[in-house]
Amino acid sequence: MGTGRLFSAQRQERLLAELRGQGAVRVRDLAREFGVSELTVRRDIAALAEQGLVSKVHGGATLPSHGTAVTQRRQAPLRFAVGMVVPSLDFYWPPVVAGARVAAAALGVSIQLRGSNYDAKEDRRQMRDLVEAQQVQGLLLAPSLDGDDADEILEWIGHLPVPTILVERQPRRWTPSTRHIEWVRSDHSLGIEIAIYHLRRQGHRRIGLVVAQGSPTSVHLRHAWRTAAADPTLSGVLAMEETAVAPGGRDVMDGILRNCRLAGVTALIVHSDLHAITITKLCTEMGIDIPGDLAIVSYDDEIAHLADPAITAVRPPKGHVGRLAVELMVSRLLHGVRRPPQRVLLAPDLVVRGSSLSFTQRH
């Protein structure tokens, strides 16, 4: 689904995400990015303003002053306080938080937000502080689970005295201590399938994957890639798997492009946008045409649209993940363990741009 076909809820989540990052947005810029009319964007802003989530200004919108009586009047009566611990407050997570806040405002939930900087010890400290203060009835958590102590962390979380929902995370396996832990995350494995399908439709028969080292998302991307590689119908199509060390130095990307030539790769799926943009710039310097010589699909869609050419991207449904996490928490707080624990996967979207389209589709 391209940006021009975004549903109103998706547009509004992205609008809120832009506001969280920039503090203000312009109608003209959003209309161009979303592929809709300026009137449609004004209607989205008006709808969000009715909820007290934005303030309308001439030509755009700003973040509201949350201390005003107007904002308080638009929110549902406060019912619950929920703690939310995420590993970053800048990259990837702002749309998740924005989605959570949209649902929280509608459902009468106060969110106490904490950032932990991908530090397992800081994860635990923030969780403990929220629980010991006895000011929250539940926790939305995105702990670091890539270390050897992942099972221990989940065991500890499973014994917390308040219900917990993992956000963009899930336990590696079921254990008695995790039986009541719920989770909601993007289906990154499906995202890889969508990207492969798109590239094959464009005529590519030798496709490569580049993943960012140390990212929780990369675990799912690699698993999906290797599962697809075992499919007889894709024999020889998935030709190369590489790992890029953040922030992806030029020498690393040079090596990846050399390996593409050696393997006959004509299309790359790259996680994340920063790596994809670096590869795009290198291709321009080296005279490699995108998408003529090498098509690129990014995974994340944080800043992929800023590249030249704009990069096709798999977009995880970040805002919906945050929104559904809050809705699940409210359901859990209302019904307790009487309802079965829920574990939810949400499908990503593909935003098609110039970096992967065949010549006939571009013209």
N, C-alpha and C positions, 0 to 999 in steps of 0.2 A: 504494500500500500504506500503510495507516495504521499508527500506532504500535503498535496492538494486535496486528498481524500480523508484527512484527519477528521474524526468525529469531534463534536464540540467539547466533550470531556477531555479528550486528548489534547486539543488545542489549549484549553484552559490550564491543564497541568503544565504544559510546556511554557505557557505565558507566565505562570507563577514561578517556574524554575528560572526563567530569564530574569524576572524581578529579583529573586533571591540573590542571583549572582551580580546584577548590575544596579539594582535599586530603582531603575526607571526603564521604561520601554517606549518605543514609538510605534504608532499604528502602522505607518508606512513600512517600517522594517519588518514587523511581524507578518503583515500581509504578504510581502515578498517571500519570506522564509516559509510560511505555511502554505503558500500557493492558493490563497483565498482573497476575497475582496476586502477593502478597508472597512466596509460596512459590517462584514462578518466579524472582524476583529473588534470593532467598536461594540458590537453586541456581546461578545465574550467578555470584554472589559466591564460592560454594564452589569452582566450577570454576576461576575465576581465582586463588583462593587456592592451589589445588593446583599451579598453575604459578608461584607465588611472585610474582604480579603485583599482588596486593592483600593487605591484612591484614583479617581479619574482626574486627569489634567488635560489641558489643551494639546491635542495631537498624540496622546498616549496615556500612560498610567504610572503610578509610583506605588511603593509600599505604603500601607496605611500607618498612621500613628496608633499603635495598639492600645494606647491609654485613653483614646477618645470614647465618649459615650456612644457615638454612632456605632463603632466597631463592637462594643459590648452588647448593644441592642440587637445586632444582626446574628450573634452566635446563639446556639441552642443552650438551654440551661445546663450548667455544669453538673455532670453526674459522676465522672471518674477522672482520676489523675493517673497518667501512664508515663513511665520512664522510657526513653529511647536512647540507646547507645549505639552510635555508628562509628566506623573507623576513620571517616574523613568528612569534613564539612565544606570541601571545595569541589573535588572531582568525583563524578558519578553519583554521589549521594544527595546533593541538593534537590534533584527532582523526586527522589524517594521521600525525602523529608517534606517537600511541598505537597506531595500526594497525601501523606499522613496528616498533614495539617488541614487539608481540605476536608477529609473525612472527620477529623477531630472537631472542627468547627461545626459541622452538621450534626454530630452525635453527642455534643456536650462533653468532650474529652479535653482535658488539659495535658499537653505534652511537655515533659521536662527533658530537654535534649542535651546529650553529652557527646563529645568526640573523644576517641581514644588513640588515634594515630597508628592504627594497625599494631598496637602493642598489647600482647596478651595480658600482661600484668596490669596495664592501665584499664583494659576491659574489665577485669575482675574488681579492681578498685572502684570504678565508676558504678558497677552493678551493686556492689556491697554498700556504697554510700547511699544510693537511691533507696535500697531496701531498709537499711538501718535507720534512715530518717523517718520511716513510716509515713511517707507522704505520697506514695504511689500504690495503686492496687494491682498493677501488672507491668511487665517489661517487654519492650520490643528490642531485640538484640541482634547485632551483627558481629559476633566475636571472631577472633582469628582462630581458625581451625585447621591450619596447614602444618602445624608443628606436631611433634611426637606426643605432646600433652593434650591433644584435642579431646580424647576420650575422657581424660580427667576433668577438663573444663566443662564438658557436657554433663558429666556426673554431678559436678558442683552446681551447675545451673538447674539440673533436674531436682535438686533438693532445696531450691530457694522457696521461701514461704509464699510467693506470689506466682500466678501463672505467667508463662513466658512464651513468646512467639519469636522464632528466628526469622530474620529478614535477609533475603538473598543468601541464606545459609541453610544447611540441613545436616543432621548427624550422618556419619558414615554408615552406621548400623543401628538396629533397634536394640535397646537394653531396657531392663525394668526401670531404671532411673530416668530414662528419656521417654517413657511411654506416653506421658502427658504433654511433652513439648510439641508445639505445633510450629509449622513453618510455611512461608510463602516466598517464592523466588521466581526469577525469570528462568525459562527453559532454554538455557544456553545451548544445550545439545540440539534442540530443534532449530535454534538460530543458525548453527553450522549447516544443518540439512537445507535450510532455506537458501543460504548463500551458495551452496554447491549446486542446487537446482537452478538458481538464477544464472550462474555462470555456464552451466551446461546448455541452457536455453540460448545463451549467446554464442554457442558454438565451441566452447573451450573443452579440450580433452586432456589437458595436462594442467592441474591446479595445485598450488602450494598453500601451505598454512604457516603463518608467523604468529607466535603467541608471546605475550609479555611475561618475563620471568617473575615469579613470586606473586602473581595475581590469583586470587581465589577463582576468578572466572576461567582462567587458563586451564584449570583442572578439568572442568566440564568440556571445554573446547577440545582439548587433547583426547579425552575419552570418546567424544562424539566422532572426531576425525578418525581415530583408530577403529572404531566400530564400523564406520562407513567404508574404510579401506578394506575391511574383511568381506564386504558385500561383493559377490561375483560380478554384479552389473556395473560396478565401479572399478573393475580390475584395470590397473595402470593409469586411471584418471587422477587419483590423489597421489601426486608424484613426489612431494617434498614437505617435510615438517621442520621448521626452524624455531629457535627460541631467541628472542631479542632481550638483552639486558637493558633495563630502564637507565637513563632516558633514551637509549638507542643511539649510540655514537655512530659517526659516519663510517668508521672502519667495519663495524658490525653490519650495517646496512649494505655497504659495498660488497661484503662477503655473501650476503643473502642474494643480491642481484646476480652475482657471478654464479651462484648455485642454481638460480633460476635458468640462466642460459644453458648451463651444463645439463640440467634435467629437462630442458625443452618446455619449461613452464610458461604458459601464456596468461595466467590469471593467478592473483594472490588474494587470499583472505587474511587480513592483518588485524591483530588485536594489540594495541588499541589505536584510537585516532591519532595520537601523537606519533606512533611508529608509522602509521599509514601516510601521514603528511610528510614525514622525513623521507620515506621511500619515494613519494611523489616528487619532492624537490630534487632528489638525486637523479631520478629518471629524466627530469627536465634538463639538468646540467649535462647528462650523458647522452642526450639526444634520443632517449627511449620514449616513443610516443605512447601516451595513455589516452584511450585504451587500445590503440591500434596494435602496439607491440606487447603491452602488458596491461591487462585489466586489473583493477584493484577494488576490493570490497573491504571496508573497515568494519570492525566490531566495536560498538559503543554508541556512536553518533552523538558525541559531545560537541566536537568542533569540526566534524568531517566536511560540513558545508562550506567551510572557510578556505579549503584548498583550491588549487587551480590545476586541473579541473576539479569541480566539486566532487567529493568521493561518495559513491554508493555505500550505504552503511546498514548493517543490522542494528536495529534499535531495541534494546531490552525495554520492556514496559515499566520503567522505573516508577513513574507516578502511580500507576495502578498497583504496583507492589506495595508502596507505602499506604495507599488508600485501603487496600484489602487487609493489610496487617492490622490496621486500627479497627476495621469492621469485625475481623475475627476476634480481636481482643475484647471488644464490647460484647459480642455474642458469648464469649467464654465467661466474662464477668457476670453476665446476666443468668447464664444457665449452668455454669460450673462444669463438673465432670459428668453431668447427666447426658451431655451430648458427646459423641465420639470426637477425639482429636482430629483436626483437619490438617492435611499437608497438600499445598496447592502449588502447581506449576502454571505460569502465565506465558503465553506464546509471544515471542518477539515479533517485530514488524521489519519489513525491508523497505528502506527509502532509496529509491533508484535515482541516481544522478549520472553525470556524464562519464565518470571514471570506469564504467563497466558496460556501457551500451555499445552495441555493434553500430557500424557506420549507417546502415539502413534505418535503425531506430533513432539515431541522432538527427537524421535528416528526414 
